[in-house]
Amino acid sequence: MDDPADRMTPAAPVPPSVGVTLRPLRRDDHPALIAMMRRMWYADPAMGDDCARRLATIDLHHGLSCSTIATVAVYGGRVVGMILARVDAKASLLRSTPFNRHVRRVIRESLPLPFTADGRRGIRDALDLIAVDRRLMRGLGKRYDAEVVLFLVDGRMRGKGVGRLLFDHAIGRFHAQGARRYFLFTDTTCDAGFYDHRGLTRIREERREHPDGTADAYYLYEDEVREPRSGGHHPGR
C-alpha cells in the first residue's frame, strides 16, 4: 500500500507561518523523519545506532499503516514536523494486514531485534506501551471516529507555530471528512501541555515505574471535532 498521501489529491497551497509550509508526506521524506524520530525519541547513548534506527523506522511505518492523513511541515527546504491521523470511515480494511506495505516494512525491521539486548528491550517497551494504550482505551472504542496517530515537531522548531499549523490541519481534515470526536495518546516524554492549551480533555491516565527508578505518566486525551477556526490553514487533500 502507498502512503496515505499518495492516495489523496494534492494539498492546496498553504500560506506560510513564520516561513513554514505544509504538504503531503512523500516517500522521500522517510529518511528525514526517521532521523528526527531517532534523535528525539531514541537518543539513549546506551542503545546502538542500528537498533535505534530500526525502532524509529518501525514507529514511522506503523503510524503510516494506521493513517488516512499524512502531512509534513517544511521550513527552509527541510522537514521539521509531521502529523499522521486517521478518520475511521476513510481507513482501508487492509491497513493492518501484510497487504499493506508499511506493515511489511515493520515486520522486516523487527526481525533482527530479538537477537540483541537493545532489540529485546525495544520490543518489551513497545509491548508495554501497547498494553498501556489498551487499558486507557478500555470500553471507549466506539466513542471515537478519528485519531491523531503520530504528531512530531523537531525540537529545534518548538515555539515557532509548527505544531499549531499541523494540528489545525488534522482537525480541519477531520471536520471535512465528517468525524465528530477524536482521541490521542501521549505521555510525559512529550509536550502534553500542548493539548491542555488546545482545550482537549484528559480523560484517563496511568503512571508506570521503570526498572531504573524513573517513572512516566501516560494519557488519553479527547475532543469534539469543531469547525475550523476562521483564517486557519486546512489544506484539502
C-alpha positions as YAML, in Angstrom:
chain: A
units: angstrom
residues:
- id: 1
  name: MET
  ca: [0.00, 0.00, 0.00]
- id: 2
  name: ASP
  ca: [1.15, 3.54, -0.66]
- id: 3
  name: ASP
  ca: [1.46, 6.32, 1.88]
- id: 4
  name: PRO
  ca: [-1.92, 7.85, 2.80]
- id: 5
  name: ALA
  ca: [-0.82, 10.99, 0.99]
- id: 6
  name: ASP
  ca: [-0.21, 9.01, -2.20]
- id: 7
  name: ARG
  ca: [-3.90, 8.07, -2.34]
- id: 8
  name: MET
  ca: [-5.26, 11.62, -1.99]
- id: 9
  name: THR
  ca: [-5.46, 14.70, -4.13]
- id: 10
  name: PRO
  ca: [-2.59, 17.16, -3.71]
- id: 11
  name: ALA
  ca: [-2.80, 19.68, -0.88]
- id: 12
  name: ALA
  ca: [-3.84, 23.19, -1.80]
- id: 13
  name: PRO
  ca: [-1.18, 25.89, -1.28]
- id: 14
  name: VAL
  ca: [-0.82, 26.85, 2.38]
- id: 15
  name: PRO
  ca: [0.04, 30.42, 3.38]
- id: 16
  name: PRO
  ca: [3.34, 30.40, 5.26]
- id: 17
  name: SER
  ca: [3.53, 30.93, 9.02]
- id: 18
  name: VAL
  ca: [7.00, 32.09, 10.05]
- id: 19
  name: GLY
  ca: [8.23, 30.54, 6.81]
- id: 20
  name: VAL
  ca: [6.61, 27.15, 7.47]
- id: 21
  name: THR
  ca: [4.51, 25.41, 4.81]
- id: 22
  name: LEU
  ca: [2.54, 22.16, 4.86]
- id: 23
  name: ARG
  ca: [2.40, 19.49, 2.19]
- id: 24
  name: PRO
  ca: [1.53, 15.79, 1.89]
- id: 25
  name: LEU
  ca: [4.12, 13.38, 3.25]
- id: 26
  name: ARG
  ca: [6.12, 11.73, 0.45]
- id: 27
  name: ARG
  ca: [8.17, 8.56, 0.39]
- id: 28
  name: ASP
  ca: [11.37, 10.57, 0.03]
- id: 29
  name: ASP
  ca: [10.58, 12.20, 3.40]
- id: 30
  name: HIS
  ca: [11.04, 8.91, 5.23]
- id: 31
  name: PRO
  ca: [14.81, 9.19, 5.89]
- id: 32
  name: ALA
  ca: [14.50, 12.71, 7.34]
- id: 33
  name: LEU
  ca: [11.55, 11.71, 9.53]
- id: 34
  name: ILE
  ca: [13.29, 8.57, 10.78]
- id: 35
  name: ALA
  ca: [16.38, 10.62, 11.62]
- id: 36
  name: MET
  ca: [14.24, 13.14, 13.52]
- id: 37
  name: MET
  ca: [12.47, 10.39, 15.48]
- id: 38
  name: ARG
  ca: [15.80, 8.70, 16.16]
- id: 39
  name: ARG
  ca: [17.23, 11.96, 17.52]
- id: 40
  name: MET
  ca: [14.21, 12.87, 19.65]
- id: 41
  name: TRP
  ca: [12.87, 9.51, 20.87]
- id: 42
  name: TYR
  ca: [15.77, 7.05, 20.70]
- id: 43
  name: ALA
  ca: [18.70, 9.13, 21.86]
- id: 44
  name: ASP
  ca: [19.72, 6.79, 24.68]
- id: 45
  name: PRO
  ca: [23.54, 6.61, 24.36]
- id: 46
  name: ALA
  ca: [23.43, 3.03, 25.61]
- id: 47
  name: MET
  ca: [21.38, 1.98, 22.57]
- id: 48
  name: GLY
  ca: [23.18, 1.00, 19.40]
- id: 49
  name: ASP
  ca: [22.63, 3.08, 16.28]
- id: 50
  name: ASP
  ca: [21.22, 0.21, 14.24]
- id: 51
  name: CYS
  ca: [18.66, -0.68, 16.89]
- id: 52
  name: ALA
  ca: [17.64, 2.97, 17.36]
- id: 53
  name: ARG
  ca: [17.20, 3.39, 13.61]
- id: 54
  name: ARG
  ca: [15.11, 0.24, 13.37]
- id: 55
  name: LEU
  ca: [12.83, 1.28, 16.23]
- id: 56
  name: ALA
  ca: [12.32, 4.74, 14.73]
- id: 57
  name: THR
  ca: [11.59, 3.16, 11.33]
- id: 58
  name: ILE
  ca: [9.05, 0.82, 12.93]
- id: 59
  name: ASP
  ca: [7.33, 3.75, 14.64]
- id: 60
  name: LEU
  ca: [7.02, 5.67, 11.38]
- id: 61
  name: HIS
  ca: [5.73, 2.80, 9.27]
- id: 62
  name: HIS
  ca: [3.36, 1.57, 11.96]
- id: 63
  name: GLY
  ca: [1.91, 5.07, 12.12]
- id: 64
  name: LEU
  ca: [1.58, 5.24, 8.34]
- id: 65
  name: SER
  ca: [-0.15, 1.86, 8.25]
- id: 66
  name: CYS
  ca: [-2.84, 3.24, 10.60]
- id: 67
  name: SER
  ca: [-3.35, 6.63, 8.96]
- id: 68
  name: THR
  ca: [-5.51, 8.24, 6.29]
- id: 69
  name: ILE
  ca: [-3.92, 11.70, 6.68]
- id: 70
  name: ALA
  ca: [-0.16, 12.21, 6.44]
- id: 71
  name: THR
  ca: [1.24, 15.75, 6.36]
- id: 72
  name: VAL
  ca: [4.67, 17.27, 6.94]
- id: 73
  name: ALA
  ca: [5.77, 20.79, 7.81]
- id: 74
  name: VAL
  ca: [8.67, 22.22, 5.81]
- id: 75
  name: TYR
  ca: [10.93, 25.12, 6.77]
- id: 76
  name: GLY
  ca: [13.83, 26.27, 4.64]
- id: 77
  name: GLY
  ca: [13.51, 23.19, 2.45]
- id: 78
  name: ARG
  ca: [13.80, 20.89, 5.49]
- id: 79
  name: VAL
  ca: [11.09, 18.69, 7.02]
- id: 80
  name: VAL
  ca: [10.56, 19.93, 10.58]
- id: 81
  name: GLY
  ca: [7.35, 18.23, 11.66]
- id: 82
  name: MET
  ca: [4.75, 15.59, 10.84]
- id: 83
  name: ILE
  ca: [1.22, 14.66, 11.75]
- id: 84
  name: LEU
  ca: [-0.39, 11.32, 10.98]
- id: 85
  name: ALA
  ca: [-4.09, 10.91, 11.64]
- id: 86
  name: ARG
  ca: [-6.98, 8.61, 10.79]
- id: 87
  name: VAL
  ca: [-10.66, 9.03, 10.05]
- id: 88
  name: ASP
  ca: [-12.18, 5.58, 10.52]
- id: 89
  name: ALA
  ca: [-14.68, 5.98, 7.68]
- id: 90
  name: LYS
  ca: [-11.76, 6.51, 5.27]
- id: 91
  name: ALA
  ca: [-9.49, 3.74, 6.56]
- id: 92
  name: SER
  ca: [-8.65, 0.74, 4.38]
- id: 93
  name: LEU
  ca: [-9.69, -2.68, 5.65]
- id: 94
  name: LEU
  ca: [-6.20, -3.88, 4.66]
- id: 95
  name: ARG
  ca: [-4.31, -1.36, 6.79]
- id: 96
  name: SER
  ca: [-3.28, -3.86, 9.49]
- id: 97
  name: THR
  ca: [-2.51, -6.80, 7.19]
- id: 98
  name: PRO
  ca: [0.64, -7.85, 5.31]
- id: 99
  name: PHE
  ca: [-1.02, -6.48, 2.15]
- id: 100
  name: ASN
  ca: [-0.09, -3.04, 3.49]
- id: 101
  name: ARG
  ca: [3.50, -2.25, 2.53]
- id: 102
  name: HIS
  ca: [4.07, -0.33, 5.77]
- id: 103
  name: VAL
  ca: [3.13, -3.43, 7.78]
- id: 104
  name: ARG
  ca: [5.61, -5.43, 5.72]
- id: 105
  name: ARG
  ca: [8.31, -2.86, 6.49]
- id: 106
  name: VAL
  ca: [7.52, -3.10, 10.22]
- id: 107
  name: ILE
  ca: [7.89, -6.87, 10.05]
- id: 108
  name: ARG
  ca: [11.18, -6.67, 8.13]
- id: 109
  name: GLU
  ca: [12.72, -4.14, 10.52]
- id: 110
  name: SER
  ca: [11.57, -6.16, 13.55]
- id: 111
  name: LEU
  ca: [13.10, -9.48, 12.57]
- id: 112
  name: PRO
  ca: [16.67, -8.83, 13.88]
- id: 113
  name: LEU
  ca: [15.54, -7.21, 17.16]
- id: 114
  name: PRO
  ca: [15.21, -10.39, 19.29]
- id: 115
  name: PHE
  ca: [18.88, -11.20, 18.70]
- id: 116
  name: THR
  ca: [20.32, -8.22, 20.60]
- id: 117
  name: ALA
  ca: [19.81, -6.94, 24.14]
- id: 118
  name: ASP
  ca: [18.87, -3.48, 22.84]
- id: 119
  name: GLY
  ca: [16.37, -5.01, 20.45]
- id: 120
  name: ARG
  ca: [14.74, -7.14, 23.14]
- id: 121
  name: ARG
  ca: [14.43, -4.08, 25.36]
- id: 122
  name: GLY
  ca: [12.86, -2.15, 22.48]
- id: 123
  name: ILE
  ca: [10.34, -4.95, 21.94]
- id: 124
  name: ARG
  ca: [9.47, -5.04, 25.66]
- id: 125
  name: ASP
  ca: [8.99, -1.27, 25.75]
- id: 126
  name: ALA
  ca: [6.76, -1.37, 22.66]
- id: 127
  name: LEU
  ca: [4.62, -4.20, 24.06]
- id: 128
  name: ASP
  ca: [4.32, -2.38, 27.40]
- id: 129
  name: LEU
  ca: [3.15, 0.75, 25.59]
- id: 130
  name: ILE
  ca: [0.58, -1.20, 23.58]
- id: 131
  name: ALA
  ca: [-0.75, -2.69, 26.82]
- id: 132
  name: VAL
  ca: [-0.99, 0.75, 28.44]
- id: 133
  name: ASP
  ca: [-2.87, 2.15, 25.45]
- id: 134
  name: ARG
  ca: [-5.33, -0.74, 25.56]
- id: 135
  name: ARG
  ca: [-6.02, -0.16, 29.25]
- id: 136
  name: LEU
  ca: [-6.51, 3.55, 28.69]
- id: 137
  name: MET
  ca: [-8.94, 2.86, 25.84]
- id: 138
  name: ARG
  ca: [-10.88, 0.07, 27.57]
- id: 139
  name: GLY
  ca: [-14.60, 0.47, 27.00]
- id: 140
  name: LEU
  ca: [-14.22, 3.60, 24.87]
- id: 141
  name: GLY
  ca: [-13.53, 2.25, 21.39]
- id: 142
  name: LYS
  ca: [-16.94, 3.13, 19.94]
- id: 143
  name: ARG
  ca: [-16.79, 6.64, 21.36]
- id: 144
  name: TYR
  ca: [-14.48, 7.95, 18.61]
- id: 145
  name: ASP
  ca: [-14.36, 8.04, 14.84]
- id: 146
  name: ALA
  ca: [-10.92, 9.67, 14.41]
- id: 147
  name: GLU
  ca: [-7.44, 9.58, 15.96]
- id: 148
  name: VAL
  ca: [-4.28, 11.67, 15.93]
- id: 149
  name: VAL
  ca: [-1.90, 8.75, 15.41]
- id: 150
  name: LEU
  ca: [1.55, 10.37, 15.46]
- id: 151
  name: PHE
  ca: [2.49, 14.02, 15.98]
- id: 152
  name: LEU
  ca: [6.10, 15.19, 15.91]
- id: 153
  name: VAL
  ca: [7.82, 18.58, 15.75]
- id: 154
  name: ASP
  ca: [11.59, 18.97, 15.54]
- id: 155
  name: GLY
  ca: [12.74, 20.14, 18.95]
- id: 156
  name: ARG
  ca: [14.74, 22.92, 17.30]
- id: 157
  name: MET
  ca: [11.48, 24.38, 15.91]
- id: 158
  name: ARG
  ca: [9.41, 24.44, 19.10]
- id: 159
  name: GLY
  ca: [7.60, 27.71, 19.69]
- id: 160
  name: LYS
  ca: [7.54, 28.69, 16.00]
- id: 161
  name: GLY
  ca: [3.95, 27.70, 15.30]
- id: 162
  name: VAL
  ca: [4.78, 24.41, 13.57]
- id: 163
  name: GLY
  ca: [2.73, 22.27, 15.95]
- id: 164
  name: ARG
  ca: [-0.25, 24.60, 15.75]
- id: 165
  name: LEU
  ca: [-0.24, 24.51, 11.94]
- id: 166
  name: LEU
  ca: [-0.03, 20.72, 11.80]
- id: 167
  name: PHE
  ca: [-2.66, 20.15, 14.47]
- id: 168
  name: ASP
  ca: [-5.08, 22.66, 12.93]
- id: 169
  name: HIS
  ca: [-4.62, 20.91, 9.60]
- id: 170
  name: ALA
  ca: [-5.52, 17.49, 11.04]
- id: 171
  name: ILE
  ca: [-8.61, 18.81, 12.82]
- id: 172
  name: GLY
  ca: [-9.66, 20.57, 9.62]
- id: 173
  name: ARG
  ca: [-9.41, 17.26, 7.75]
- id: 174
  name: PHE
  ca: [-11.44, 15.54, 10.47]
- id: 175
  name: HIS
  ca: [-14.16, 18.15, 10.08]
- id: 176
  name: ALA
  ca: [-14.13, 17.97, 6.27]
- id: 177
  name: GLN
  ca: [-14.47, 14.17, 6.39]
- id: 178
  name: GLY
  ca: [-17.37, 14.15, 8.85]
- id: 179
  name: ALA
  ca: [-15.61, 12.97, 12.02]
- id: 180
  name: ARG
  ca: [-17.27, 14.01, 15.27]
- id: 181
  name: ARG
  ca: [-14.93, 13.07, 18.11]
- id: 182
  name: TYR
  ca: [-11.24, 12.15, 18.16]
- id: 183
  name: PHE
  ca: [-8.63, 10.90, 20.62]
- id: 184
  name: LEU
  ca: [-4.90, 10.66, 21.02]
- id: 185
  name: PHE
  ca: [-2.36, 9.05, 23.32]
- id: 186
  name: THR
  ca: [0.58, 10.93, 24.79]
- id: 187
  name: ASP
  ca: [2.86, 10.83, 27.81]
- id: 188
  name: THR
  ca: [5.22, 12.88, 29.95]
- id: 189
  name: THR
  ca: [8.10, 12.41, 27.50]
- id: 190
  name: CYS
  ca: [6.11, 14.59, 25.06]
- id: 191
  name: ASP
  ca: [4.68, 18.10, 25.34]
- id: 192
  name: ALA
  ca: [1.35, 17.04, 26.86]
- id: 193
  name: GLY
  ca: [0.72, 20.64, 27.89]
- id: 194
  name: PHE
  ca: [0.14, 21.46, 24.22]
- id: 195
  name: TYR
  ca: [-3.13, 19.52, 24.36]
- id: 196
  name: ASP
  ca: [-4.21, 21.18, 27.60]
- id: 197
  name: HIS
  ca: [-3.59, 24.55, 25.97]
- id: 198
  name: ARG
  ca: [-5.67, 23.48, 22.97]
- id: 199
  name: GLY
  ca: [-8.59, 22.67, 25.25]
- id: 200
  name: LEU
  ca: [-8.59, 18.88, 24.88]
- id: 201
  name: THR
  ca: [-9.85, 16.86, 27.84]
- id: 202
  name: ARG
  ca: [-7.51, 14.44, 29.60]
- id: 203
  name: ILE
  ca: [-9.90, 11.65, 30.49]
- id: 204
  name: ARG
  ca: [-7.57, 8.86, 31.65]
- id: 205
  name: GLU
  ca: [-4.01, 8.44, 32.78]
- id: 206
  name: GLU
  ca: [-1.70, 5.71, 34.03]
- id: 207
  name: ARG
  ca: [1.60, 6.07, 35.85]
- id: 208
  name: ARG
  ca: [4.29, 3.45, 35.33]
- id: 209
  name: GLU
  ca: [7.53, 2.90, 37.20]
- id: 210
  name: HIS
  ca: [10.58, 1.81, 35.20]
- id: 211
  name: PRO
  ca: [13.32, -0.60, 36.35]
- id: 212
  name: ASP
  ca: [15.83, 2.27, 36.54]
- id: 213
  name: GLY
  ca: [13.70, 4.04, 39.16]
- id: 214
  name: THR
  ca: [12.23, 6.66, 36.81]
- id: 215
  name: ALA
  ca: [8.52, 6.97, 36.08]
- id: 216
  name: ASP
  ca: [6.31, 8.24, 33.27]
- id: 217
  name: ALA
  ca: [2.63, 9.06, 33.05]
- id: 218
  name: TYR
  ca: [0.58, 8.06, 30.03]
- id: 219
  name: TYR
  ca: [-2.53, 9.98, 28.99]
- id: 220
  name: LEU
  ca: [-5.63, 9.62, 26.85]
- id: 221
  name: TYR
  ca: [-6.98, 12.91, 25.53]
- id: 222
  name: GLU
  ca: [-10.18, 13.55, 23.60]
- id: 223
  name: ASP
  ca: [-12.10, 16.39, 22.00]
- id: 224
  name: GLU
  ca: [-15.02, 17.09, 19.73]
- id: 225
  name: VAL
  ca: [-14.23, 17.94, 16.13]
- id: 226
  name: ARG
  ca: [-15.04, 21.60, 15.79]
- id: 227
  name: GLU
  ca: [-15.41, 23.75, 12.71]
- id: 228
  name: PRO
  ca: [-12.02, 25.12, 11.64]
- id: 229
  name: ARG
  ca: [-11.17, 28.50, 13.03]
- id: 230
  name: SER
  ca: [-11.68, 31.42, 10.70]
- id: 231
  name: GLY
  ca: [-8.41, 32.04, 8.88]
- id: 232
  name: GLY
  ca: [-6.95, 28.67, 9.90]
- id: 233
  name: HIS
  ca: [-4.91, 26.69, 7.40]
- id: 234
  name: HIS
  ca: [-6.57, 23.42, 6.43]
- id: 235
  name: PRO
  ca: [-5.26, 22.31, 3.04]
- id: 236
  name: GLY
  ca: [-7.52, 19.96, 1.13]
- id: 237
  name: ARG
  ca: [-6.20, 16.60, 0.02]
...
